[in-house]
Structures are given as structure tokens and as C-alpha cells.
Amino acid sequence: MTTVSSVLEQPIRSDWSSEEVRTLFDWPFPDLIFAAQSLHRRHFDPAAVQISTLLSIK
């Protein structure tokens, strides 16, 4: 089974098997959010704010 700690120890991947993805759906929601936030903070400044501009409303 894939655990939060095992996911956080791995580099970013895009080759997840269907079975590995299915196990993520079994995680408690707070654990899933924690893992996503931890990975995001590892690669992006947590204090940075993305600024976007609306180019057109058509």
C-alpha cells in the first residue's frame, strides 16, 4: 500500500500505475491534502502569491 511517507520520499512522478492511483482514493482526505501540500511546498515558495491578469471577458 502507498503511504504518505513513501510518497513524500519519492521524486515527482507521472508514471503511476492504476493500482497506485486507486490506493490514493482510499486515503483519508486530510492525509491526501497533507501529502499534496508537502510536495507543493518542496517545489514552490509557500509565501509566493500568484498574480493573474484578466485579458478579455469575451
C-alpha positions as CSV (number, residue, x, y, z in Angstrom):
1,M,0.0,0.0,0.0
2,T,1.2,3.5,-0.8
3,T,1.6,5.6,2.3
4,V,2.0,9.4,2.8
5,S,5.6,9.0,3.9
6,S,6.5,6.8,0.9
7,V,5.0,9.3,-1.4
8,L,6.9,12.2,0.2
9,E,10.2,10.4,-0.1
10,Q,9.8,9.8,-3.8
11,P,10.6,12.4,-6.6
12,I,7.8,13.8,-8.6
13,R,6.4,11.1,-10.9
14,S,4.0,10.8,-13.8
15,D,4.1,7.1,-14.3
16,W,1.7,5.9,-11.6
17,S,0.0,2.6,-12.1
18,S,-3.8,2.3,-11.9
19,E,-3.4,0.3,-8.7
20,E,-1.3,3.0,-7.1
21,V,-3.8,5.7,-8.0
22,R,-6.6,3.5,-6.7
23,T,-4.9,3.3,-3.3
24,L,-4.8,7.1,-3.1
25,F,-8.6,7.2,-3.3
26,D,-8.6,5.1,-0.1
27,W,-6.5,7.6,1.9
28,P,-8.3,9.8,4.5
29,F,-8.8,13.2,2.9
30,P,-6.6,15.1,5.4
31,D,-3.7,12.8,4.6
32,L,-4.2,13.4,0.9
33,I,-4.2,17.2,1.4
34,F,-1.1,17.0,3.6
35,A,0.8,15.0,1.0
36,A,-0.2,17.4,-1.8
37,Q,0.7,20.5,0.3
38,S,4.1,19.0,1.4
39,L,5.0,18.2,-2.2
40,H,3.9,21.6,-3.4
41,R,5.9,23.4,-0.6
42,R,9.0,21.3,-1.6
43,H,9.0,22.8,-5.1
44,F,7.4,26.2,-4.7
45,D,7.8,29.1,-2.3
46,P,4.8,28.8,0.2
47,A,4.8,32.6,0.7
48,A,4.6,33.4,-3.0
49,V,1.3,34.6,-4.3
50,Q,0.3,34.0,-8.0
51,I,-0.9,37.2,-9.6
52,S,-3.0,36.9,-12.7
53,T,-4.5,39.4,-15.1
54,L,-7.8,39.1,-17.0
55,L,-7.0,39.7,-20.6
56,S,-10.5,39.5,-22.0
57,I,-14.1,38.8,-20.9
58,K,-15.4,37.9,-24.3
